[in-house]
Amino acid sequence: MNLVFCGTPRFAVPTLEKLVEAGHSVPLVVTQPDRPRGRGMEVAVSPVKEAALRLNLPVTQPDRIKNNDDFKAQLIALKPDGIIVVGYGRIIPQWMIDLPRHGNLNLHASLLPKYRGAAPIQWAIASGELLTGVTTMRIDAGLDTGDILLQREVPIASDDTAETLAPGLAAIGADLMAETLRGLESGSIYPAPQDHARATLAPILKKEDGRIEFARTATEIFNRMRGFQPWPGAYTLFKGKTLQVHRVHPAENAGTLAPGEIAAEGTRLLVGCGQATALELLELQVEGKRRMSAADFINGYRPARGEKLGQ
């Protein structure tokens, strides 16, 4: 097929590579403009742009696409059979939806209609799901509300984080998109409407999502920490300073600690959570200090039983 590819993050790269490998023509790759990133605020290109240049594919990076006559004329001239959208980061306007004969095809990292939105991998883990997956769908005017084409289930391991799960989902999703295109061309795929009553949302993450609420159970906090890697991570307060919590594990036989209450037992550091549960804190970082083990934290800060985190 003759395809235009729209994508930005690393998650989208395997799909672009798979389309080229499968022999499709990709006369244009659309990605977000280069932007300053990191502490030095140096201008960086998107992972999709890096991949497109490596594959010798033409790239365009419009600041806007809805009311952009030059961009619209460029796409119309290409006469694409389909527009593939993977994490592009812009709302697709109606003129773009209507342009190709196969529509705009999206790869979404959840089993739609669950976890519609910008952060489906993160929220699936944070919500304690044991199963997730990838979906190919036709984009319509709503937020991830279009007809489902194909889906693949993927288990979530108990130690998976958003960082460890995403690469596998991206690879499986790339194969699924290639299979979707074959099915559309052969007429063997029948789009299925989503059950909107079963929809859940996965909104873009905010820094506040990383603040630990010790009224939650230990398992709930642990799952949120796994989901919110590498950002916003997990943090609380200790004696008025920000305390980043890098590694934890739900504790067994921890006694009775009030939510947020800490206790040092030898080299173990425990904190009470909701419903009489507790977490063992394994690796921490006080504001302005290096990462340290629980034992080093205990030796350096001498936390007293009864002191509370979050204050």
QUIQUI-V182815 format. One line per field, one symbol per residue. ss: DSSP state (~ for helix, > for strand, _ for the rest). psi: psi as a letter, one per 40 degrees, with the letter a starting at -180 (. if undefined). A space follows every 50 residues. Layout:
BEGIN
ss=???
psi=???
END
This chain:
BEGIN
ss=_>>>>>>__~~~~~~~~~~~~___>>>>>>____>>>____>>>__~~~~ ~~~~____>>________~~~~~~~~~~___>>>>>_______~~~~~~_ ___>>>>>_______>___~~~~~~~____>>>>>>>>_________>>> >>>>>______~~~~~~~~~~~~~~~~~~~~~~~~~_____>___~~~__ >_____~~~~>______~~~~~~~~~~_______>>>>__>>>>>>>>>> ________>_>>>>>__>>>>>>___>>>>>>>>>>_____>>~~~~~~~ ~______>___
psi=ihhhhhididdedddddddddeeihgehhhiiihihiidefihiiidddd ddddefiihigididdggddddddddddfidihhhhfdeihhiddddedi deahhihhfigieifhaefdddddddeeiehaaihhihhaeagfeihhci ihihihideiiddddddddddddddddddddddddeeehhhhiigddeii igiiiidddehhhediiddddddddddfheheahiaihfeihhhhdhihh iifeahhihehihhgbeihihiaiffiiihhdhihiheiiiiiddddddd efhihdiiie.
END
